[in-house]
Amino acid sequence: MSQDFIQNWNIQLKKGVLLYLVMTAIRKKSSYGGEIISKIKATTGIAITEGTLYPILKKLKQEYCVLSKWMIDEDKDNARKYYYLTGKGNGVLKEMDENWKALNLSVEQFVNY
């Protein structure tokens, strides 16, 4: 297989989990865009850009899974938009967690067969 094929597969694989990662990043603590990007990069090694993140957040807001609010950072004295999960978002994420665990287990079982 060509390197392009593998690279395209890898891109599609990451796209499929980014929404889940973004929601997980703000599960416990509301965060602004750069913070979400940093959390995902630090814990997964997946680097995403603002151009990828903000359309995901917009989609989540349209689905009423995420809301945002402007807050002033105490140490920087400037306002940032913080994103947080709604009640619906928490329920959706719980279901996503269950689906992810089941899928991950199935794939691991198959790969190790």
C-alpha positions, 0 to 999 in steps of 0.5 A: 500500500502506498504511503498516501493510502496509510496517511489518508486512513490515519487522517480519517481515523483521527477525524472519527474520534476528535468530537469524542476527544473534544467533549472529553476534554471539557467533561470535568472543567470548562476550557477555552479553545487553546486549552482544549487543544493543549489537553488533547495534544498532551494526553493523546499526542494528536495535534489539532488546529483551531481550524479543526477545533472550532467547527467541532465546537460549533457543531456541538453547540448546534446539537445543544451538547456544548455551551460557551460563556465569556470569562475573564482570566484572573492572571491575564486580565482578558476575556476568553470564551470557555466551553462546557458540556450541557446536561444533554452533552453529558448524557451523549458523552456517557453513551459515547464512552460506552460505545467507545469501550465496546468498539475498542474491546471488539477491535482488540479481541479481533486483532489479538485473535 
